[in-house]
Amino acid sequence: QVQLVESGGGLVETGGSLRLSCVVSGGTFSPYAMGWFRQAPGKEREYVSAINSRGDPYYPTSVKGRFTISRDNSKNTVYLQMNSMTPEDTAVYYCARHRDYGPRTYMRPGEYDYWGQGTQVTVSS
């Protein structure tokens, strides 16, 4: 069974940085695109970033220039470096493995078949 475990969340001040990690076990890692999403209370799950099997990153406008996604296939791990954080970044952050078939917008949660349990990120003002 594929399992994803996120870590690295916590409390940070406005303008600060955090680095999230997501370790994948129980299945292959390198052939799959990976994504990060976040969900704030009362809001829908929001796409944050994705990285394909070749290491090409994708970002929405809301985080481009502040967040950096990367992967280490030797460690079955995907990372999300978050800089210049604001209170609007407060949410539970989830990593997910892309299903590897169908449309590849990378932006829709339905394109991912395995999810982690999430890690809380809180940015204080």
Secondary structure, 3 states (H helix, E strand, C coil): CCEEEEECCEEEECCCCEEEEEEEECCCCCCCCEEEEEECCCCCCEEEEEECCCCCEECCCCCECCEEEEEEHHHCEEEEEECCCCHHHCEEEEEEEECCCCCCCCCCHHHEEEECCCEEEEEEC
